[in-house]
Amino acid sequence: MQDAKTTGNIDKDFLEELIPHHEGAIKMSENILKYTQNPELKTILDNIITTQQKQLTEMKNLLKTI
């Protein structure tokens, strides 16, 4: 997120910062899933992975059009 360069296009800049944020959240969730035994946390992590992967795809596709 810190490496994203400001372009002056608020939409592009936002997506350039949010995409790595989502990628990090997905990786963190996948990692903790390997170790946690907490069923409630597993549900939350599965939800994070599912929803943020979908959002990540949508954002990357939108970024191509900006």
C-alpha positions as a Markdown table, in Angstrom:
| # | Residue | x | y | z |
|---|---|---|---|---|
| 1 | Met | 0.0 | 0.0 | 0.0 |
| 2 | Gln | 2.9 | 2.4 | 0.8 |
| 3 | Asp | 4.4 | 1.6 | -2.6 |
| 4 | Ala | 1.4 | 2.8 | -4.5 |
| 5 | Lys | 2.2 | 6.0 | -6.4 |
| 6 | Thr | -0.2 | 8.8 | -6.4 |
| 7 | Thr | -1.5 | 9.5 | -9.9 |
| 8 | Gly | -4.0 | 12.2 | -9.2 |
| 9 | Asn | -6.8 | 9.8 | -10.2 |
| 10 | Ile | -8.6 | 9.2 | -6.9 |
| 11 | Asp | -10.3 | 6.0 | -8.2 |
| 12 | Lys | -7.1 | 4.5 | -9.5 |
| 13 | Asp | -5.1 | 5.5 | -6.4 |
| 14 | Phe | -7.7 | 4.0 | -4.1 |
| 15 | Leu | -7.7 | 0.7 | -6.0 |
| 16 | Glu | -3.9 | 0.6 | -6.1 |
| 17 | Glu | -3.9 | 0.9 | -2.3 |
| 18 | Leu | -6.8 | -1.4 | -1.6 |
| 19 | Ile | -5.7 | -4.3 | -3.8 |
| 20 | Pro | -2.6 | -5.1 | -1.7 |
| 21 | His | -4.6 | -4.7 | 1.4 |
| 22 | His | -7.0 | -7.4 | 0.3 |
| 23 | Glu | -4.2 | -9.6 | -0.9 |
| 24 | Gly | -2.6 | -9.3 | 2.5 |
| 25 | Ala | -5.9 | -10.1 | 4.3 |
| 26 | Ile | -6.3 | -13.2 | 2.2 |
| 27 | Lys | -2.8 | -14.5 | 2.8 |
| 28 | Met | -3.1 | -13.8 | 6.6 |
| 29 | Ser | -6.4 | -15.7 | 6.7 |
| 30 | Glu | -5.1 | -18.6 | 4.8 |
| 31 | Asn | -2.1 | -18.8 | 7.1 |
| 32 | Ile | -4.1 | -18.8 | 10.4 |
| 33 | Leu | -6.5 | -21.3 | 9.0 |
| 34 | Lys | -3.6 | -23.8 | 9.0 |
| 35 | Tyr | -3.3 | -23.5 | 12.8 |
| 36 | Thr | -6.4 | -22.3 | 14.5 |
| 37 | Gln | -8.8 | -24.8 | 16.1 |
| 38 | Asn | -11.4 | -22.1 | 16.8 |
| 39 | Pro | -14.5 | -22.9 | 14.7 |
| 40 | Glu | -15.9 | -19.4 | 15.0 |
| 41 | Leu | -12.6 | -18.0 | 13.7 |
| 42 | Lys | -12.5 | -20.5 | 10.9 |
| 43 | Thr | -15.9 | -19.3 | 9.8 |
| 44 | Ile | -14.7 | -15.7 | 9.8 |
| 45 | Leu | -11.5 | -16.6 | 7.9 |
| 46 | Asp | -13.4 | -18.5 | 5.3 |
| 47 | Asn | -15.7 | -15.6 | 4.8 |
| 48 | Ile | -12.8 | -13.1 | 4.5 |
| 49 | Ile | -11.1 | -15.3 | 1.9 |
| 50 | Thr | -14.3 | -15.8 | -0.1 |
| 51 | Thr | -15.5 | -12.3 | -0.1 |
| 52 | Gln | -12.1 | -10.6 | -0.5 |
| 53 | Gln | -11.0 | -12.8 | -3.4 |
| 54 | Lys | -14.2 | -11.9 | -5.2 |
| 55 | Gln | -13.7 | -8.2 | -4.5 |
| 56 | Leu | -10.0 | -8.5 | -5.5 |
| 57 | Thr | -11.0 | -9.8 | -8.9 |
| 58 | Glu | -13.6 | -7.1 | -9.3 |
| 59 | Met | -11.1 | -4.4 | -8.4 |
| 60 | Lys | -8.4 | -5.7 | -10.7 |
| 61 | Asn | -10.9 | -5.8 | -13.6 |
| 62 | Leu | -12.1 | -2.3 | -12.8 |
| 63 | Leu | -8.5 | -1.0 | -12.5 |
| 64 | Lys | -7.9 | -2.1 | -16.1 |
| 65 | Thr | -10.7 | 0.3 | -17.3 |
| 66 | Ile | -9.5 | 3.4 | -15.4 |
